[in-house]
Amino acid sequence: MLELGCPKLSQDPAAIRVVKEEVVTVVFADTPGLVMSAVGPNHYAAGDALVTGSTGDPWCVSRERFDAKYRPDAGQAHGEPGPYRNVPTPVWAKQIPGPFRIARSPGGDVLTGEAGDWALEYAPDDCGLVARDRFERVYRPA
């Protein structure tokens, strides 16, 4: 299995720029915990966003990152539970041809991908993994 760590896709000539367009459902954690996403564990702190994507996939987003990247979509105050739309922001992505593991951050949670899934770099030291079918539904070229 290929071990990617938290890759610097911005420096990879085979990576492409993509944008996510999605409305998600969000609640905010009262206490620290763990949510199991489709690709692996996501540890979170109190106050972090617990997100369920339009495809039913759960994950978490640190509150700082969430506040910068999501906006309320149903008139609720920012920070209240409910639907949120992501701010379309280009990120780096690369489809990986075989099974692989990727760290969400250096030393962070490790996610496991299958052949054809996508590695993403949201920002330096902020990585992710999106299954191929979900990627095809919610991402488009930037």
C-alpha positions as CSV (number, residue, x, y, z in Angstrom):
1,M,0.0,0.0,0.0
2,L,1.3,3.4,-0.9
3,E,2.0,5.7,2.1
4,L,1.5,9.4,1.1
5,G,1.7,11.1,4.4
6,C,0.2,14.6,3.9
7,P,1.4,15.2,0.3
8,K,2.3,18.6,-1.1
9,L,0.1,18.2,-4.2
10,S,0.7,21.9,-5.0
11,Q,4.2,20.8,-6.1
12,D,3.0,17.7,-8.1
13,P,2.8,18.4,-11.8
14,A,0.2,15.6,-12.1
15,A,-2.2,17.3,-9.6
16,I,-5.2,19.4,-10.8
17,R,-7.1,22.2,-9.3
18,V,-10.8,21.4,-8.4
19,V,-13.6,23.1,-6.5
20,K,-16.3,21.5,-4.4
21,E,-19.9,22.6,-4.6
22,E,-22.1,21.1,-1.9
23,V,-24.7,21.8,0.8
24,V,-24.0,19.8,3.9
25,T,-25.7,19.3,7.2
26,V,-23.8,20.5,10.3
27,V,-24.0,20.1,14.1
28,F,-21.3,21.4,16.4
29,A,-19.5,19.1,18.9
30,D,-20.1,19.6,22.6
31,T,-17.2,17.4,23.6
32,P,-14.2,15.9,21.9
33,G,-14.7,12.7,20.0
34,L,-14.3,10.6,16.9
35,V,-16.4,10.2,13.8
36,M,-15.7,7.3,11.4
37,S,-15.8,8.6,7.8
38,A,-16.1,6.3,4.8
39,V,-12.3,6.5,4.6
40,G,-11.1,6.4,8.2
41,P,-11.1,8.1,11.6
42,N,-11.7,11.8,12.2
43,H,-10.9,13.1,15.6
44,Y,-12.5,16.3,16.7
45,A,-12.4,18.8,19.5
46,A,-15.3,20.5,21.3
47,G,-16.8,23.2,19.0
48,D,-15.7,21.5,15.8
49,A,-18.2,21.0,13.0
50,L,-19.6,17.5,12.5
51,V,-20.6,17.4,8.9
52,T,-22.8,15.1,6.8
53,G,-22.3,15.5,3.1
54,S,-24.9,15.4,0.4
55,T,-23.8,11.9,-0.3
56,G,-24.4,10.8,3.3
57,D,-20.7,10.7,4.2
58,P,-19.8,12.0,7.7
59,W,-16.6,13.9,8.6
60,C,-15.4,16.7,10.9
61,V,-13.9,20.1,10.3
62,S,-12.0,22.1,12.8
63,R,-14.0,25.2,13.9
64,E,-11.4,27.6,12.6
65,R,-11.3,26.0,9.2
66,F,-15.1,25.6,9.1
67,D,-15.7,29.3,9.9
68,A,-13.5,30.2,6.9
69,K,-14.9,27.7,4.4
70,Y,-18.7,27.4,5.0
71,R,-21.7,29.7,5.1
72,P,-25.2,29.1,6.4
73,D,-27.6,28.0,3.7
74,A,-31.0,28.3,5.4
75,G,-30.9,31.7,7.1
76,Q,-29.6,30.4,10.5
77,A,-26.9,32.3,12.3
78,H,-23.3,31.2,11.6
79,G,-22.4,28.6,14.3
80,E,-26.0,27.3,14.6
81,P,-26.7,23.8,13.4
82,G,-28.3,23.3,10.0
83,P,-27.5,23.3,6.3
84,Y,-24.3,25.0,5.2
85,R,-22.8,25.6,1.7
86,N,-19.1,25.5,1.2
87,V,-17.3,28.5,-0.1
88,P,-16.0,27.4,-3.5
89,T,-12.2,27.4,-3.1
90,P,-9.8,25.8,-5.5
91,V,-7.8,22.9,-3.9
92,W,-5.2,20.5,-5.3
93,A,-6.3,17.0,-6.2
94,K,-4.7,13.9,-7.6
95,Q,-6.3,10.5,-8.5
96,I,-4.3,7.7,-7.0
97,P,-4.1,4.5,-9.2
98,G,-3.7,2.0,-6.3
99,P,-4.6,1.5,-2.6
100,F,-3.0,4.2,-0.5
101,R,-3.0,5.9,2.9
102,I,-2.9,9.7,3.5
103,A,-2.6,11.7,6.7
104,R,-5.1,14.5,7.3
105,S,-2.1,16.5,8.7
106,P,1.5,15.6,9.5
107,G,1.1,13.1,12.4
108,G,-2.8,13.3,12.2
109,D,-5.5,10.9,11.5
110,V,-4.7,8.4,8.7
111,L,-7.3,7.7,6.0
112,T,-7.3,4.7,3.6
113,G,-8.1,5.0,-0.1
114,E,-8.8,2.5,-2.8
115,A,-7.5,2.5,-6.4
116,G,-9.1,5.4,-8.2
117,D,-9.8,7.5,-5.1
118,W,-8.5,11.1,-4.8
119,A,-5.9,12.7,-2.5
120,L,-6.5,16.3,-1.8
121,E,-4.4,19.2,-0.5
122,Y,-6.7,21.9,0.9
123,A,-3.8,24.0,2.3
124,P,-0.2,23.3,3.4
125,D,-0.3,20.4,5.9
126,D,-4.1,20.1,5.4
127,C,-4.9,17.0,3.4
128,G,-7.8,14.7,2.7
129,L,-9.1,11.7,0.8
130,V,-12.3,11.6,-1.3
131,A,-13.7,8.3,-2.7
132,R,-13.9,8.3,-6.5
133,D,-17.8,8.2,-6.7
134,R,-18.1,11.1,-4.2
135,F,-15.4,13.1,-6.0
136,E,-17.3,12.7,-9.3
137,R,-20.5,14.0,-7.7
138,V,-19.3,17.1,-5.8
139,Y,-16.1,18.3,-7.4
140,R,-15.5,20.1,-10.7
141,P,-12.4,21.5,-12.4
142,A,-11.5,25.0,-11.1
